Amino acid sequence: MILTVDAIEKSFGANLVLRKVDFIVNGGERVALIGANGAGKTTLFRIICGEHTADSGNIMLKKGAKIGYLSQNPDLDFNKTIYEELISTFDYLIQLEADIRALEQEMGRLAGDALDAAMSRYSNMQARFEAERGYEMESRIRGIMAGLGFDDAEHDLPIRALSGGQKTRVGLAKLLLTAPDLLLLDEPTNHLDIAAISWLEDYFVKEFAKSLVIISHDRYFMDKVATKVVEIESAVSRMYTGNYTQFMEKKIADIEIQMHHFESQQKEIARQEKSIALLLSFNREKSVRRARSKQKQLAKIERIEKPADSPDSMRLTLAPRRRSGNDVLDIRGAGKNFEGRQLFSNVNMEIKRGECVALIGPNGVGKTTLFRMIMEGGAGIAAGTNVNIGYYDQSLAGLDPQGTVFAEIANAYPRMTNLEIRNALAAFVFMGDDVFAPIANLSGGERGRVSLLKLMLGDANFLLLDEPTNHLDLPSKSVLENAINAYSGTILLISHDRYFINNTCDKIYELTPEGSALYLGDYDYFVEKKAEISRPTAPRADLTPAPKGDWAQNKAKQAEERKHKAAIARLERDIADKERQIADLTASMTLPNIYNDPFAARQVQEDKTAAEADLAQLYAQWEESHESI
């Protein structure tokens, strides 16, 4: 166990941020820390690192374990170049290598016992240098830089000249090279294009053997990387085994169970209240005493809170006011040069009414530029009959900072009734008094939701959405996906959010400097087809039979590997079952028929303790099985 977070609470003035946060991080685990914007995720990271102090609770780190923290503003030396900053992470190895070379020179002048002692020291230093992968310093730096999108020409760029996104990538590269025992990453995929994010996923899954906790809104990334999810909601944490998709499945099931308990309790409360009212109506001393006794019992019941609606339950059908022709967009041989540099050429695209199409490609290839050309009607670009284009800009321009959320929609669409406006805003998670919040006080994600709703309610029937999920937290992304899937118009979108593309698009155009390529499927299909294209043709099989002894040894080795993998798979299933059992026992402690019965409560506590002991043993067996492989 690397990290234990135990009953952490934190307030800022009257604002309670964290009320009860508990979870553990074991060796080699990759934990996704999720929650709505403002849920306290970054605050928790700062408490773990010691930058903030918790009001109560404990942070316990394994003795000797080192923490690496990538904040959204990494600490870098602005007087160094990118390469100098990264090579500085190996200062201790550079010094060790210098000491080895100096000792080599010294050994040439020694003899006898002094030489023997020096050679022993030399052997130990050499072994340490090799164990610390000293000979791989250069290749590791270049590999990580390339993976995060830095080309060779950028190695000597001074830190002070970098953009905010480039500085974040340098900070991430430093941490990957340092490889601390526990790595805390706050939105590591921000400022990375899809290729760099894919590289980072592979790096964490295949090469990074330490523990990892990630704050992220990239659901595809969490699906690929996370082995555990910790959600902070209403200042309380809950832990789930598995990746993001598995977490969502379990959470929806938990909400259904909680709703069942809530409704059952509400029925019982209503029955008791009806009984009390009836007893009081008799207006007799005995019946009044019984009514008051029942009232006291009812007051002692711990009320189950009604669970929040799942974002997937929110629906809004959005239809353009005017229907376009079937052919919405036709592009033939479009190209663009900028300041003497070719962004792209020979772009060909066809978009039909009702399609939702993703435009993807590396940063800087000109995706936003192509959007502007579509709006302006550039050479080789033709919009269809009755096509009215609406554009969503990353900059979130066009909102009145002096107005409210409600006024923004009401002023734009004066024919909408107050009820229609409230229903539309509710579908985009503006409830109750939220609709009267000033635009100036909204977060970036909230302003994004207002802009998207305003656009979708308008006259446009062909929407160009440029990074619509930027600034959105996870619930808001689900709401946007629902709105897009319910929209009967046509959409072309730019996004780095692969999970979002999978949930909304079934057609993808990849933009490159040489042109465009069409993929008739979602993002997973695109990845599969790209892999097929890049996969080298298999060499002609060697028909020479292997020696019988080698074949038998290989078969035995393969059988042993399959046996180990099967054992690990069984252990992982047992671990998941045991964690579900513990979660169910914990939840049952809040039920009135349990906590009102001392014997039942004690039995549940004993069962939970036994299950936790079983879980610890299963984890130990799992670690032993991995080490044996």
N, C-alpha and C positions, 0 to 999 in steps of 0.2 A: 504494500500500500504506500503510494507516494504522497497523497494529500487527503486530509480529512477536513471537511467544512462542517462545523457542528453548531447548529442553532444560531446562525449569524443574524443579528438585527442591526439596522442602521436607519437613523432619521436625520434629515437636514431641517432643523427648526420643527415646524408642525408637520412637515412632509415625511410620512413613513415610507421609506424606499424598500427596505428588506425587513420582513417580520420573522420568518422562520425558514432559514435556508440551510439544508443539510444534504450533503452528498460526499461520496468518496471517489478518488481516482486511483486505480491500481496501476502497477507497472505495465507499460505498453498500451494502455487504454487511450482511445481517442474520443474525447467527450465534446459534444456540441452543446454550448450554453445558449439557450434561445429564450425569447420573450419579446413582447411588444417594445417599441421605442419608449424609453423612460422607465423600463421595468427594473433597472438597477444592475444590469449586467456588467457595465464598465466599472461601476462603483464596487462591485464584488471583486473584480480583478484587482483593483487598487488596494482593497483590504487584504487580499491574498499576498500581494507584493509588499505590504507594509506602508504604502503611501497614504492610506486612510486607516483610521482605527474604528473597529466595530463598537457599537454601543454595548453589545453583549454577545456571547458566543465565543468559539475558539477556532483558530486555524492551526492545524497540526501538519507539519511537513516532515517527511522522513529525514532522519538525522543524516546530515552531510549532503542532502539533495540540493541541487542548484536550480533556480528558477530563471527562465528567460521570458521577458515580456515585450511583445510588440504592441505598443500603443499606436494610436492613429497619428501621433507626432513623434517619430523615433528620434533618439538621441544620437546625433552624428557629429563628427568633427568637420566643420565647413572648410577647414584649411587643407583637407586631403582630397585626392581624386577618389573615384569609385574603387579602383583596384587597391589603392593604398589603404582605404578604410577597411576593405575586406581582408587583405593580407594581415592587417593588424590583429585579427582574431587569432592568428597563429604565432604571435610574438614569442610565446614560450617555446614553441617548436623551432622557430628560427634561432633563438638563443641556444637551444639544445643542440641543434645542428652545428652552430659555431663552436660550441664546447667540444663536440665530437671531433671536428677538424683540428682544433687546437691540441686535443689529446693525441691525435694521430701524429702531429708534429713532435710532440713531447716524447712519445714512445720511441721515436727514432734515436733519441739520445739516452735511453735508459737501458739497463741490463739487470739480470738477476732477479731478486725478490721485488725490486722496484718496478721492473718491467712486468712481472707477473701480476702485481697489484693493479698496475695501470691497465693491463689487458682485461682484467676482471671488471674494472670500472668501465672500460670501453665497451665490453660485451653487454653490460647492464644498460648503458646509455643507448646503445644501438637497438637493443630489444625494445626499450621504451619508445624510441623514435619510430620504430616500425609498428608497434602496437597502437600508437597514436596516429597512424597513417601519415607520417611525415612526408613520405615520398609522393603522396597524392595531393599535397596542398594545392599545387598549381592546377591540376586537373579538376579538383573539387570546386575551386573558385570559378574556373571557366565553365564548368558544367552547370552550376547553379545560376551563374549570370545569364548563360544562354537560355536556360529553362525559364527564367523570369523575364525574358524579353530584351536583355541587353546584348547588342552586337559588339564585335571586337573594337569597332571605332569609338565606342562609348566608354571603354575601360578607363581612359585618361581624362574623362570629364570631371571638373571640380564639383564637389558636393554643393557648393554655394550656388552653382549655376543650374541645379536640377529643379524640376517642377516638384510640387508636393507629392504627386503620385510616384515619381522616380525615387524620391527620398524614402518613401514607404517601402518600395521594392528593395532598396539597398539595405534598409533596416531588417527586412525579412531575410535577405541573403545572409547577413551577419549572424542572425540567430540560427539559421539552418547549419551554418558552418560551425558554430559554437556547440550545437547539439546539447543543450542543458537537459537535466533529468526531467524537468517539467516545463513545457513550453506553453505560454499563454498568448494567444493571438486574437487581437480585436479587429475583426473584418479584414482578414488577410487577402481576400480576393478582390477588394476594392483596388482600382487602378491596374488590374490585370486583364488582358484579353483572354479569349476562350482557350487559345493554345497554351498560354502560361498557366491558367487555372488547371487545365488537364494535366500539364506536367507536374504541378504541385500536388494534385491528387495522387498521381502515381508515386511521387517521392514519399509522401506520408505513408502510403499503404505498403510500398515495397522496400523502402530504404530506411525510414525513420523508425528506430526501435524504442525510442523513449516515450514518455507520456505527453499527452497533448490535450489542451482545453481551448476550444475555438468559439468565439462569438461570431456568428455569421447569419446573413439573410439569404445566402446562396443554398437553396434546398438541394440542388443537384450535387453540389460539392459535399454537403453533409451526408447525402445518400451514399456517396462513394467512400467517404473518409470515416465517418463517425461509427463507433461501436457502442456508444451510449449517448443518450440525450438527457440533459437536465433543463427543464422548463421553469422559468420564474414567472408566475402569474399571480396578481393580487398580492405581491410581496412575499409569496410562499413558493418554495421549490418542490418539484416532483421529479423523480428520476425514472427513466425508462431504458431498458436494454434494447439495443438495435440501432438502426440508422433513422433518418428523418421520416421516411415513408412508414416504417414499422411503428415509430412513435405516434404518427397521426392516426394509424389504425387503432392502436391501443387507447389513445386519448379519446377518440370518438366512442369507443366501447365504454370507457370510464364515464364519459358524460352521460351515456344512456343509462348506466347503472346508477349514477348519482341522481339523474332525473327520476328514475324509478323510486329510489329511496325518498326523494323530496316529495313526489306526488303521494306516496304511501303515507308519509308523515302528515302532509297537508290534509288528507282524507281523515286521518285519525284525529287531528286537531279540530277539524270541522265537526266530527262526530261528538267529540268531548264538549265543544262549545255549545252544540245543539242540546246535549244532555244537561249542561249547566243551566242554559236558558229555560229548559223545561222545568227543572227543579226549582228555580227561582220563581217561575210563574205560579207554582203551587202556594207560595207565600206562607209556608208553614215553617216553624222553627227547625224541625228535623230536616226538612228538605233544603232549607237555606244553609244549614250546617254542612250537609253533604255537598251542596253546590260550591261553598267556599273551600271545602277540602279539595274538591276536584280542581278548582281554580289554582290553588297552591301547587298541586301536582303538575298542572299544565304549565305553570310559570317556570317550573324547574327543568322542563324539557329543553335540551340543547337543540336549537332549531337548525335544521339542515338548510344551507344556502341553496337557492336555485342556481344550477350551473348555467354559465354563460352559453349563449347560442354558439354553435359551431359556425365559422365563417361560411362553410359550405351550405348552410341552411338559408343564407341570405340570397334572395333572387330579385332581379329587376330586369324586365324585358325592355330592351332599348331598340327602337326601330327608326331609321332615317325617315324624315318627312316626305322625301321624294325618292322614288325608286330609280336607280340607274339602269342603263342598258346592260346586256350580258357581258359585253367586252368593256372592262373598266380601264385597263392600262395595257398599252402595247409599246415596247421599247425595241428598237432595231439598231444595233451597231453604235450605241451611244458611247462617248468617251469624254475624258476631261483631263486637261493639263493645267497645272497650277505652278506659276513662277518657274516655268521651264521644266517642271518635273511631271511625268505622266502619273496621274493617280490611277486611272483605269481606262481601258479601251474595249471595244467590241462587246458591249453589254447588251444582252438580249433577254427580255422578260415578257411574259404574258400573265395577266391577272384577270380572273373572271369574277362576276358579281357573287357576293356571299363568301368568298374565300378569305381566310386569315393566313397571310404569308409572312415568313420571317426572312429578313435580309441580314446575313451574317458575314463576317470577314474580320481580318486583323485590324487593330487600331491604326488609323492613318491611311487606310485604303480608299476612303472617300464615301462612306455610306451616307453620312449626313449631307455631303455635297450632292449625291445622287437624289436625295429627298428634295433638296432645293431645286434641282433641275426639273424634277417631276412637277413641282408647283409652278415653275416658270414656263414649262413647256419647251424645253430645250430641243436641239436638233435630234431627230430620231426618236422623239418621245411624243406619244399621242394618247390623250385621255379619251374615253369612250363617250357615248351619248348620255346626256343628263348626269354626268359625273361632277359632283361638287366635293372638292378636296378640303379636308380639315387637318390641321397640323398640330401635334403636341410637341412642344419644345422642352428640352431638358432644363432650360433656364427658368421655367415656370413663369414666363412673362404674361402679362394680360390680366392679372388680378388687381383689384383695388385695395391697397393696404389699409385704407381708411374705413372700408366697409366690413360687414360681417359675412359669415358663410351663407346664411339665409339670403341676405341682400344681394350677394354675388349672383345667385341663381335667379332670384326674383327680378332683378334689374335686367338680366340677360333675356329672360323669358317671362314677360309680364302677363301672358295669357294663362300661365300655370296657376292653379289654385294653391292656397297654403298647404292643403293636405297633399297634393301632388308633389309639391316641393319637399315637404317633410318625408314623404315615402321615398323619393329619389335619394335624398341625403341619408336616410336611414340605411338604404342599401349600400351606401359607401361609408357606413359606420360613423355617421354624425347623428347622435341620439340626443333627445332631451334638450338641455340648455347648450349642448355643443354647437347647435346650429346658429347660436347668437355670438359665438366666439369671434373676435376681430381677426381678420385675415393677417394682420401684422403680428399677431401672437401665435400663429400656427407654426408647427414644425415643417420641415421640407416635405416629409411624407404626407402630412395633412394638406398642404397646399397642392401637392401633386394629385391627391384624390379629388379636390375641388376642381382643378383644371381638367382632369379627365372626364368628370361628370358633366361639366359645362360643355365640353367638346361633344360628348356623346348625345347630349340633349339637343344639339344644334341642327342646322340644315345640311351639314356634310353627310354624304353617304359613302365616301372613301376616306378613311382615316389613315394618316401617316403618323405613327407613334414612335418617337425617337427616345429610346431607353425609358419606357413608361414605368418600369419597376424601380428605377433609382429613387432613393429616399423612402421607399415603402418598407414597412415592417412585414413580418410574415402574415398576420391576419389580413392586412391591406392587400397583399399580393393575391391572396385567395379571393378576396372580394373583386379585385380587378379581373382575375381569370373568369369568375362567374359572369361578370358584366360583358366581357368580350365574347364568351361562348353564347351568351343570350342575344348578342347584337346581330341584327339581320343584314347589316350593311357589309362593306368590304374593308379589310384592314391589311396594311403593310406595315410591319414593325421591325425596328432595330432593337436587339436586346442581347446582352451577355448572360442573361438568366436562362440557363438551359432547361431547368425545371419548368419555368414559365412557358418557354417555347414548346416543350412537350405537351403541356396542358392546353395549349390554345391553337397551335399551328399544325397543319398536316401537309405543308408545302414549304420548301426552303430554297432560297437562292443564295449561293455563296459568291461573294464579290471578291475578285482578285485583280491585281494590276493588268492581267492578260484578258480578263473578261468575266463572265458569270457562268455558273453551273447550276442546273436544276436538280433537286432531290425531292421526289414525290413521297414524303413521309415526315415524321417528326424528327426531333434532334437525335434520338437514339438510332433511328434509321440512317440519318446522315453520317453518324460516327461509324456505323457498321459498313456503309458503302465506301466511305473514305479509307477504312482499313483494308477492304477488299482491293481497292485501286492501288494502294501503296504496298500491298503484300507481294513480296518477290515470288516469281514463278518457282515452284518446287523443283529442285535438281532431280535429275534422273536417278531413280533408286539404284543402290548398289545391290546387285543380285547375288553377290558372293555370300554364302551362308556363314554365319558366325560360328566359331568353335562351340562344340556342345557344352563344354564346361562354362564358357562365358554366358551362353544362353541361359543355362540353369541358374547361374549366379544372379543374372539380371532379373529373371523371373522371381527368384526368392526375394531379391531386394524390392521389386515392385510390390510383391504381396505384403511385405513388411510395412512399406510406406502406406499402402491402402489400409492396412490394419490400424496404423497409428492415426491416419486421417479419420477413419470411421470412429475410433475411440474419442478423438477430439470433438467430432460432430455430435456424438452422444452426450459428451460432457457439456457442450454448449447448449444443447436442448435441455439437459437437466438443470443447468444454471438458469436459463430463461424461465423454466417451470417453477423453480424454487423462488426466484425473484417475484414472479407473479403471485405465488402463495404468500410471501411476506407482505406484498402490497395489499392483497385481499384481507389478510389478518389485521394489518394496520387500519384499513378502512372499516373493518367490522367493529373496531373499538369505539367508533363514533355512533354506533347504533344504540338506540335507547334500551332494547332488550338485552344488550351486553353490558353497557356501563351501569345500568341499574341493578344488575345481578352480580354481586361480588365473586361468586363461584365461577360464573361464566367468564367474567373479565379476567380472573386469575388464570383460567384454563387457556384463554386466547393468548395472554402474555407468555405463558409457558410454551405454547405451541410456536409462537413467534421467535422466542429465544432459541428453541431447538432448531427451527428452520434456518435462522441466521448462522448457527454453528455448522449446520449441514452445508450452507452456501459457502462459508469460509473453506471448508474441506474440499468442496468441488472446485473452487478457484485454485487451491493448492495443487490438486490433481491436474487441472488444466495447464498450469504453469510448468509442472513436471513433464507433461506430455509434449509441450512445445520445446522444452529444453532437450528432451531426448531426440527429437527430430533434428 
